Amino acid sequence: MQTLKFPISCHIPAISQNHKIDYGFSSTISPHIKLPYIVNCKGIEISTQKSSSINSFNFSGNNGVVDGSSFIKNVSLRDADISTLGNLCVDIVLNVPTLPPPSLNERKAYMEQLSASRPDKRYWEAGGNCNVAIAAARLGLNCVTIGNVGNEVYGRFLLDVLHNEGIGMVRMNENTDDVVESVFYETLLCWVLVDPLQRHGFCSRADFSSEPAFGWMRVLSKNVKMAIKRSKILFCNGYTFDELSPVLIISALEYSIEVGTSFFFDPGPRGKTLATGTPEEQRALDQCLRMSDVLLLTSDEAESLTGITNPIRAGQALLRKGVRTKWVIVKMGPKGSILIRSSSITCAPTFKVNVIDTVGCGDSFVAAIACGFIHNMPTVYSLALANAVGAATAMGCGAGRNVATLEKVIELVKVSDLNEDESLSNLLDLENIPNLPEIILLSKALMNGINAHMMNHVSLQKVVSELLPKLENVHQNRIISS
């Protein structure tokens, strides 16, 4: 893979706040909802408001239909489609002659040297869960970020980026004025370092402490609880454990269950270390894996957590372990993705693209899965959209404001070039998995229905014919309103 050189400033205009995508898959969302979340920054109140209009649409087929909205209680009372929990940071993207040394003390000295003077603002970018929120907002979802943002220059930068993308912000700590002078309460920075061979290294202060960066926060505030309660989905990933205590993360999970908010969890690379971490981390990881509504992980991560090499079998094991789990989604990189339910398994190859940078692809994928879940899309449509959004991000230069735009997604869907060089069904060794439920496969072939191998083929043409008009409609609305 050829990685584009950094640093690069790619500022992409935000999606119009006045037009939300009408995906129209029989969602029951109230036609007029507003998002009243407010972020306080040294006494200045910035409010984000959005309206939506979701019309009913009778879907023409039943291939892989999942009633996603039925998982969400009191949908009409929920202002936000998705809220992200923690993992808010500013990425500082720099070219360096060599990557940080492996020794922890040397790495710390390396980072302190980098931090001695403030880098030029053109090297700053929103990072962490901002990627998920920005990608989701560009798909027309109402988004809120929940986390710690300081009152210093980096915090103000992050708030400006979120506000410009139409994303709400709820601070986890309500009394920032009391702690603003301490470095431990400032916005978290992540140094993204690129050497002459285009290899990446990462440094942040969270790397040099055995405690989470904001471990002093132990109780969910009233505002955070309100944000969770008024969201359809609460998203958390493994990197959240670098910032927030396991106790606080579990409190957010338990409260989301209490108020009927669906919980999405992506353990990421941290899943492996959490599984062998402190007893508190292990308990929290186990609870997130068992109690989430939707699990998202790579095939390598699924194997590390289950000890099972076959991604479908690993996903089924996680599904059986789950108490509330409805979907387990296994990301297969350039080969595609798999969505595992108790009643069906959906497989979708990815789209062929010229890969520039894979940073942010997984976060963009999450955003599109949330979109499909909320709007009651058939599972094969959800995977197709998620693969397209992830691939569109890979065509760009990094994450943050550089994740996929709706225009790029539309262009990619129009081309409709699936990567079927290697059969995903053969790769998964389906014939050797006993008691398989219905298999649904996205295919370029112009056929629909069940073949001799009991595999339900859904043609890409059919998926595109129904998804593309929805995507183009919001794009046209943006042009008219600009």
C-alpha positions as CSV (number, residue, x, y, z in Angstrom):
1,M,0.0,0.0,0.0
2,Q,1.3,3.4,-1.0
3,T,0.6,5.9,1.9
4,L,0.3,9.6,1.1
5,K,2.9,11.8,2.7
6,F,2.0,13.9,5.7
7,P,1.3,16.5,6.9
8,I,-1.5,17.5,4.6
9,S,-4.3,19.9,5.2
10,C,-7.6,18.7,3.6
11,H,-10.5,20.8,4.8
12,I,-13.8,19.5,3.6
13,P,-17.0,21.5,3.9
14,A,-19.6,20.1,6.4
15,I,-22.8,18.6,5.3
16,S,-25.8,21.0,5.5
17,Q,-27.5,20.9,8.9
18,N,-30.8,21.4,7.3
19,H,-31.0,18.2,5.2
20,K,-31.0,14.8,6.7
21,I,-30.8,11.7,4.4
22,D,-34.1,10.1,3.8
23,Y,-33.1,6.5,3.7
24,G,-36.7,5.4,4.0
25,F,-36.4,1.9,5.3
26,S,-39.6,2.0,7.4
27,S,-38.1,3.9,10.3
28,T,-40.5,5.3,12.9
29,I,-38.5,8.4,13.9
30,S,-40.5,11.6,14.7
31,P,-40.6,13.9,11.6
32,H,-39.6,17.0,13.6
33,I,-36.8,16.6,16.2
34,K,-34.2,19.1,17.4
35,L,-30.9,18.6,19.0
36,P,-30.5,21.0,22.0
37,Y,-27.1,19.9,23.3
38,I,-24.9,22.7,24.5
39,V,-21.2,22.9,25.0
40,N,-19.8,25.4,27.5
41,C,-16.4,26.9,26.7
42,K,-15.4,29.6,29.2
43,G,-18.9,30.8,29.5
44,I,-19.7,30.8,25.8
45,E,-22.6,28.6,24.9
46,I,-22.6,27.0,21.5
47,S,-25.7,25.1,20.6
48,T,-26.2,22.7,17.8
49,Q,-29.6,22.1,16.3
50,K,-30.7,19.8,13.5
51,S,-34.1,18.8,12.1
52,S,-34.9,15.7,10.2
53,S,-37.7,14.4,8.0
54,I,-37.9,10.7,7.7
55,N,-40.6,9.3,5.4
56,S,-41.8,5.7,5.3
57,F,-40.7,3.6,2.3
58,N,-41.9,0.0,1.7
59,F,-38.8,-1.9,0.9
60,S,-39.3,-4.0,-2.3
61,G,-37.5,-7.2,-1.1
62,N,-36.9,-9.2,2.1
63,N,-33.3,-10.1,1.6
64,G,-31.6,-9.7,4.9
65,V,-34.1,-7.4,6.4
66,V,-33.3,-6.5,10.0
67,D,-35.7,-4.4,12.1
68,G,-33.0,-2.2,13.5
69,S,-35.4,0.5,14.8
70,S,-37.3,-2.1,16.8
71,F,-34.2,-2.5,19.0
72,I,-34.5,1.2,20.0
73,K,-37.0,2.1,22.7
74,N,-39.0,5.4,22.5
75,V,-37.4,6.4,19.2
76,S,-39.5,9.5,18.8
77,L,-38.1,10.9,22.1
78,R,-34.5,10.6,21.1
79,D,-32.8,13.7,19.6
80,A,-29.4,12.2,18.7
81,D,-28.9,9.2,16.4
82,I,-25.5,8.4,17.8
83,S,-23.4,9.6,20.7
84,T,-19.7,8.7,21.1
85,L,-18.2,8.0,24.5
86,G,-14.8,9.5,25.3
87,N,-11.7,9.1,23.1
88,L,-11.6,12.7,22.0
89,C,-8.2,14.0,21.0
90,V,-6.3,16.3,18.6
91,D,-4.0,14.5,16.3
92,I,-0.7,16.3,15.5
93,V,0.5,14.8,12.2
94,L,4.3,15.4,11.6
95,N,7.0,14.1,9.3
96,V,10.0,12.9,11.4
97,P,13.4,11.4,10.4
98,T,12.9,8.4,12.7
99,L,10.0,6.9,14.6
100,P,10.0,7.0,18.4
101,P,12.4,4.5,20.1
102,P,10.8,1.4,21.7
103,S,12.0,2.2,25.2
104,L,9.2,3.7,27.3
105,N,11.5,6.3,28.9
106,E,13.1,7.3,25.6
107,R,9.6,7.5,24.0
108,K,8.5,9.8,26.8
109,A,11.6,12.1,26.3
110,Y,10.9,12.0,22.6
111,M,7.3,13.2,23.1
112,E,8.4,15.9,25.6
113,Q,10.8,17.2,23.0
114,L,8.0,17.4,20.5
115,S,5.8,19.1,23.0
116,A,8.3,21.8,23.9
117,S,6.9,24.2,21.3
118,R,3.4,24.3,19.8
119,P,3.3,22.9,16.3
120,D,1.8,24.9,13.4
121,K,-2.0,24.6,13.3
122,R,-1.9,23.2,9.8
123,Y,-0.6,20.0,11.3
124,W,-3.6,19.6,13.7
125,E,-6.6,17.4,13.1
126,A,-9.5,16.1,15.0
127,G,-8.9,12.5,16.1
128,G,-10.3,9.5,18.0
129,N,-14.1,9.2,18.1
130,C,-14.3,12.5,16.2
131,N,-13.8,10.3,13.1
132,V,-16.9,8.3,13.9
133,A,-19.0,11.4,14.6
134,I,-17.8,13.3,11.5
135,A,-18.4,10.3,9.2
136,A,-21.9,9.8,10.7
137,A,-22.8,13.5,10.4
138,R,-21.9,13.4,6.7
139,L,-24.3,10.5,6.3
140,G,-27.0,12.7,7.7
141,L,-27.1,11.4,11.3
142,N,-27.5,13.7,14.3
143,C,-24.4,13.2,16.4
144,V,-23.1,14.1,19.8
145,T,-19.7,13.5,21.3
146,I,-19.3,12.9,25.1
147,G,-15.9,13.4,26.6
148,N,-13.2,15.6,28.1
149,V,-12.1,18.7,26.2
150,G,-10.0,21.4,27.9
151,N,-10.4,25.1,27.7
152,E,-6.9,25.6,26.1
153,V,-6.2,26.3,22.4
154,Y,-6.4,22.6,21.4
155,G,-9.8,22.2,23.1
156,R,-11.1,25.3,21.3
157,F,-9.8,23.9,18.0
158,L,-11.6,20.6,18.6
159,L,-14.9,22.3,19.5
160,D,-14.7,24.5,16.4
161,V,-14.2,21.4,14.2
162,L,-17.2,19.6,15.8
163,H,-19.4,22.7,15.6
164,N,-18.5,23.2,11.9
165,E,-19.5,19.6,11.2
166,G,-22.8,20.1,13.0
167,I,-21.9,17.8,15.9
168,G,-23.0,18.5,19.5
169,M,-20.6,18.2,22.4
170,V,-21.3,17.2,26.1
171,R,-18.4,17.6,28.5
172,M,-18.0,14.7,31.0
173,N,-16.6,17.1,33.6
174,E,-19.0,20.0,34.3
175,N,-16.5,22.1,36.4
176,T,-13.7,22.7,33.9
177,D,-12.8,26.1,35.4
178,D,-11.7,24.4,38.6
179,V,-9.1,22.2,36.8
180,V,-8.2,24.1,33.7
181,E,-4.6,24.9,35.0
182,S,-3.7,21.2,35.3
183,V,-2.1,19.4,32.4
184,F,-4.0,16.3,33.4
185,Y,-7.3,17.9,32.5
186,E,-6.2,19.4,29.1
187,T,-7.4,18.1,25.8
188,L,-5.5,14.9,24.9
189,L,-3.0,15.2,22.1
190,C,-1.9,12.3,19.9
191,W,1.3,12.7,18.0
192,V,1.0,10.9,14.7
193,L,4.5,10.5,13.3
194,V,5.4,9.5,9.8
195,D,9.0,8.5,8.9
196,P,10.5,8.8,5.3
197,L,9.3,5.2,4.6
198,Q,5.7,6.3,5.4
199,R,5.6,4.2,8.5
200,H,3.4,5.5,11.3
201,G,4.1,5.9,15.0
202,F,1.9,7.2,17.8
203,C,2.6,9.0,21.1
204,S,0.3,10.5,23.7
205,R,0.6,11.1,27.4
206,A,-1.8,8.2,28.0
207,D,1.0,5.9,26.9
208,F,3.1,6.7,30.0
209,S,0.6,6.1,32.8
210,S,-0.9,3.0,34.3
211,E,-4.1,4.9,35.0
212,P,-6.5,6.3,32.4
213,A,-5.8,9.9,31.3
214,F,-9.0,11.2,32.9
215,G,-9.3,8.4,35.6
216,W,-10.4,11.0,38.1
217,M,-13.9,11.0,36.5
218,R,-15.7,8.2,38.3
219,V,-19.4,9.2,38.1
220,L,-21.6,10.1,35.1
221,S,-22.9,13.6,35.3
222,K,-26.5,14.6,34.9
223,N,-25.7,16.1,31.5
224,V,-24.0,12.9,30.3
225,K,-26.9,10.8,31.5
226,M,-29.3,13.1,29.6
227,A,-27.2,12.8,26.4
228,I,-27.2,9.0,26.7
229,K,-30.9,8.8,27.3
230,R,-31.7,11.0,24.3
231,S,-29.5,9.0,21.9
232,K,-30.5,6.0,19.9
233,I,-26.9,4.6,20.0
234,L,-24.0,5.0,22.4
235,F,-20.7,4.1,20.8
236,C,-17.6,3.1,22.7
237,N,-14.3,1.6,21.6
238,G,-11.2,0.1,23.2
239,Y,-9.3,3.3,23.2
240,T,-11.9,4.8,25.5
241,F,-10.2,2.8,28.2
242,D,-7.0,4.9,27.8
243,E,-9.0,7.9,28.9
244,L,-11.8,6.8,31.2
245,S,-11.9,4.3,34.1
246,P,-13.4,0.9,33.5
247,V,-15.9,1.8,36.3
248,L,-17.1,4.8,34.4
249,I,-17.4,3.0,31.1
250,I,-19.5,0.2,32.7
251,S,-21.6,2.9,34.3
252,A,-22.3,4.3,30.9
253,L,-23.1,0.8,29.5
254,E,-25.4,0.0,32.4
255,Y,-27.2,3.3,32.1
256,S,-27.7,2.9,28.3
257,I,-29.3,-0.4,29.0
258,E,-31.5,1.1,31.7
259,V,-32.8,3.8,29.4
260,G,-33.1,1.7,26.2
261,T,-30.2,3.2,24.3
262,S,-28.4,0.7,22.0
263,F,-24.7,0.1,22.9
264,F,-22.2,-0.4,20.1
265,F,-18.7,-1.6,21.1
266,D,-15.5,-1.9,19.0
267,P,-12.7,-3.3,21.1
268,G,-10.0,-2.5,18.5
269,P,-6.4,-3.4,19.1
270,R,-6.9,-2.6,22.8
271,G,-9.1,-5.7,23.2
272,K,-6.1,-8.0,23.4
273,T,-4.4,-6.0,26.1
274,L,-7.6,-5.4,28.1
275,A,-8.2,-9.2,28.1
276,T,-4.9,-9.6,30.0
277,G,-5.0,-6.3,31.8
278,T,-6.1,-5.5,35.4
279,P,-9.0,-7.4,36.9
280,E,-11.1,-4.3,36.6
281,E,-10.2,-4.0,32.9
282,Q,-10.9,-7.7,32.3
283,R,-14.3,-7.4,34.0
284,A,-15.2,-4.3,32.0
285,L,-14.2,-5.9,28.7
286,D,-16.2,-9.0,29.4
287,Q,-19.3,-6.9,30.3
288,C,-19.0,-4.8,27.1
289,L,-18.7,-8.0,25.0
290,R,-21.7,-9.6,26.7
291,M,-24.0,-6.7,27.0
292,S,-23.5,-4.7,23.8
293,D,-26.2,-4.7,21.2
294,V,-23.7,-4.6,18.3
295,L,-20.1,-5.7,18.3
296,L,-17.6,-4.6,15.6
297,L,-14.1,-6.0,15.3
298,T,-11.6,-7.2,12.8
299,S,-11.0,-10.9,12.0
300,D,-7.7,-10.7,13.9
301,E,-9.4,-9.2,16.9
302,A,-12.2,-11.8,16.9
303,E,-9.6,-14.5,16.8
304,S,-7.6,-13.0,19.7
305,L,-10.7,-12.8,21.9
306,T,-12.1,-16.2,21.1
307,G,-9.1,-18.3,20.0
308,I,-11.1,-19.3,16.8
309,T,-9.5,-18.6,13.5
310,N,-12.6,-18.8,11.3
311,P,-14.3,-15.4,11.5
312,I,-17.8,-16.7,11.2
313,R,-17.3,-19.2,14.0
314,A,-15.6,-16.6,16.1
315,G,-18.5,-14.2,15.5
316,Q,-21.0,-16.9,16.4
317,A,-19.1,-17.6,19.6
318,L,-19.3,-13.9,20.6
319,L,-23.0,-13.9,19.6
320,R,-23.7,-16.9,21.9
321,K,-21.7,-15.3,24.7
322,G,-23.8,-12.1,24.4
323,V,-26.7,-11.5,26.6
324,R,-28.2,-8.7,24.5
325,T,-26.0,-9.0,21.3
326,K,-28.0,-8.7,18.1
327,W,-25.3,-8.2,15.5
328,V,-21.6,-9.2,15.5
329,I,-19.8,-7.6,12.6
330,V,-16.4,-8.9,11.5
331,K,-14.3,-6.6,9.3
332,M,-12.1,-8.5,6.8
333,G,-10.1,-5.5,5.5
334,P,-9.9,-5.5,1.6
335,K,-11.8,-8.8,1.4
336,G,-15.0,-7.3,2.8
337,S,-17.2,-7.7,5.9
338,I,-19.5,-10.2,7.6
339,L,-22.6,-9.5,9.7
340,I,-23.6,-12.4,12.0
341,R,-27.1,-12.8,13.5
342,S,-28.7,-15.8,15.1
343,S,-30.9,-16.2,12.0
344,S,-28.6,-15.3,9.2
345,I,-25.0,-14.5,8.1
346,T,-24.5,-11.7,5.6
347,C,-21.3,-11.3,3.6
348,A,-20.3,-8.4,1.4
349,P,-17.1,-7.9,-0.6
350,T,-15.5,-4.5,-0.4
351,F,-15.2,-2.0,-3.3
352,K,-12.1,-1.8,-5.4
353,V,-10.3,1.5,-4.8
354,N,-6.9,3.1,-5.0
355,V,-5.9,3.0,-1.3
356,I,-4.1,6.1,-0.1
357,D,-4.4,5.8,3.6
358,T,-6.4,3.4,5.8
359,V,-6.5,5.7,8.9
360,G,-10.1,6.3,9.8
361,C,-11.6,3.6,7.6
362,G,-12.8,1.5,10.6
363,D,-14.4,4.5,12.2
364,S,-16.1,5.5,9.0
365,F,-17.4,1.9,8.7
366,V,-18.9,2.1,12.2
367,A,-20.7,5.3,11.3
368,A,-22.4,3.6,8.2
369,I,-23.3,0.5,10.3
370,A,-25.0,2.9,12.8
371,C,-26.9,4.5,9.9
372,G,-28.1,1.1,8.6
373,F,-29.1,0.0,12.2
374,I,-31.1,3.2,12.9
375,H,-32.8,3.3,9.5
376,N,-33.8,-0.3,9.5
377,M,-31.8,-1.2,6.4
378,P,-31.5,-4.9,5.3
379,T,-28.2,-6.3,6.6
380,V,-26.7,-6.6,3.1
381,Y,-27.5,-2.9,2.4
382,S,-25.9,-1.9,5.7
383,L,-22.7,-3.8,4.9
384,A,-22.6,-2.4,1.3
385,L,-22.9,1.1,2.6
386,A,-20.4,0.6,5.3
387,N,-17.9,-0.9,2.9
388,A,-18.4,2.0,0.5
389,V,-17.9,4.6,3.2
390,G,-14.8,2.9,4.5
391,A,-13.4,2.5,1.0
392,A,-14.1,6.2,0.3
393,T,-12.1,7.2,3.4
394,A,-9.2,5.0,2.2
395,M,-9.1,7.1,-1.0
396,G,-8.3,10.2,1.0
397,C,-5.5,11.5,3.2
398,G,-6.2,10.6,6.8
399,A,-9.0,10.9,9.3
400,G,-10.8,13.8,11.1
401,R,-12.1,16.3,8.5
402,N,-10.6,14.1,5.8
403,V,-13.0,11.1,6.3
404,A,-15.3,10.2,3.4
405,T,-17.7,12.9,2.1
406,L,-21.1,12.0,0.8
407,E,-19.9,13.0,-2.7
408,K,-17.1,10.4,-2.6
409,V,-19.5,7.7,-1.4
410,I,-21.9,8.4,-4.2
411,E,-19.2,8.3,-6.8
412,L,-17.9,5.0,-5.5
413,V,-21.4,3.5,-5.3
414,K,-22.0,4.6,-8.9
415,V,-18.9,2.8,-10.2
416,S,-20.0,-0.3,-8.3
417,D,-16.8,-2.2,-8.7
418,L,-16.8,-5.0,-6.1
419,N,-13.6,-6.8,-5.2
420,E,-14.5,-10.4,-6.1
421,D,-11.1,-11.5,-7.1
422,E,-11.1,-14.0,-4.3
423,S,-14.5,-15.5,-3.4
424,L,-15.5,-14.4,0.1
425,S,-17.6,-17.5,0.6
426,N,-14.6,-19.8,-0.3
427,L,-12.4,-17.8,2.0
428,L,-14.8,-18.3,4.9
429,D,-14.8,-22.1,4.4
430,L,-18.6,-22.2,4.7
431,E,-19.0,-25.9,3.8
432,N,-17.1,-26.9,6.9
433,I,-19.2,-24.9,9.4
434,P,-22.1,-27.0,10.8
435,N,-25.7,-25.9,11.3
436,L,-25.3,-22.6,9.3
437,P,-28.3,-20.3,9.2
438,E,-29.3,-18.5,6.0
439,I,-26.3,-17.1,4.1
440,I,-26.8,-13.8,2.3
441,L,-24.1,-12.7,-0.2
442,L,-23.7,-9.4,-2.0
443,S,-22.6,-10.2,-5.6
444,K,-22.0,-8.5,-8.9
445,A,-23.9,-11.2,-10.6
446,L,-27.3,-10.1,-11.9
447,M,-29.2,-12.6,-10.0
448,N,-31.3,-12.7,-6.8
449,G,-32.4,-15.7,-4.8
450,I,-31.0,-19.0,-3.4
451,N,-28.6,-21.1,-5.4
452,A,-27.7,-24.7,-5.2
453,H,-25.4,-24.1,-2.2
454,M,-28.3,-22.6,-0.2
455,M,-26.7,-19.2,-0.5
456,N,-29.0,-16.2,-1.0
457,H,-27.4,-14.0,-3.6
458,V,-28.4,-10.3,-3.6
459,S,-27.1,-8.4,-6.7
460,L,-25.2,-5.2,-6.2
461,Q,-27.3,-3.7,-8.9
462,K,-30.4,-4.1,-6.8
463,V,-28.7,-2.6,-3.7
464,V,-27.4,0.3,-5.7
465,S,-30.7,1.0,-7.4
466,E,-32.3,1.6,-4.0
467,L,-29.4,3.2,-2.0
468,L,-28.2,5.6,-4.7
469,P,-31.4,7.7,-5.1
470,K,-31.4,8.2,-1.3
471,L,-27.8,9.4,-1.3
472,E,-28.2,11.6,-4.4
473,N,-31.3,13.2,-2.9
474,V,-29.4,14.6,0.1
475,H,-26.6,15.7,-2.2
476,Q,-29.0,17.6,-4.4
477,N,-30.5,19.3,-1.4
478,R,-27.1,20.5,-0.3
479,I,-26.5,22.0,-3.7
480,I,-29.8,23.8,-3.6
481,S,-29.2,25.2,-0.1
482,S,-25.7,26.3,-0.7
